[in-house]
Amino acid sequence: MNGPQGDVVAAHAEVKAEIARTDNKTGLLLAFVGAVLAGGWSVGHGLTLTWPARIIGGTGMAVLLVAAGLLLWAVRPNLSGRHGFPLWATLTAEEITTVVAGDLAADVAGLSRLAVKKFTALRRAVDLTLAGGALLIAAVLLAFGDVA
C-alpha cells in the first residue's frame, strides 16, 4: 500500500511494535529489580549493620520499590482507552470496519501517546534502579569497610 494511507498503516505497525518492545523491556527490568530486592533483603537481613549502612541500604531498597511500582504501572493494561481493542470491544462489526478505515491516524496518535507514557515510566524506573543499586553498593561498602 503506497501513499499517505500506506504511511499511516506503517506508522500504526511501528507504534504497536514500540509498545510491545517497551512491555518486554519493562518485564525484564521488573524481574531484575525483584531479584535485587529479594537478594538485598536476604543478605541484608542476616547481617549486623551499622546505622549508616542500614539507612543507606534501606533507602536503596525503598528506591528500588518505587522503581518496581513504576514498572508495574508501565505494563498495566489501559482498558479504558479510546484506541485499539478497548474501543473495538464496544463496537459492532460494522462500526469497527468504519472506525478502522476512517480513524487509523487517530489510533496512531492515541497509541503513540500511550507509548510515550510507557517509555517515560520505563526511563524513570531505570534511573531509580541505577540510584537504588548505587545506594545498595554504598551500603555494602560501608558494612564491609567497618569490618576491615
Number of C-alpha atoms within 10 A of each C-alpha: 8 8 7 9 13 11 13 17 15 14 17 20 12 14 21 18 13 18 20 14 14 20 20 13 15 26 16 13 19 24 13 14 23 16 12 18 20 13 12 18 14 11 10 19 11 8 10 10 19 12 12 13 23 20 14 20 27 19 17 26 23 15 21 28 19 17 28 25 14 23 27 17 16 23 20 11 9 12 12 9 13 15 21 16 13 13 15 16 11 11 13 10 11 8 12 16 13 11 17 15 11 11 13 18 17 16 20 22 16 16 21 19 13 19 22 15 15 22 20 14 22 26 16 15 27 21 15 21 25 16 17 27 21 15 22 24 16 17 25 19 13 19 21 12 9 11 8 5
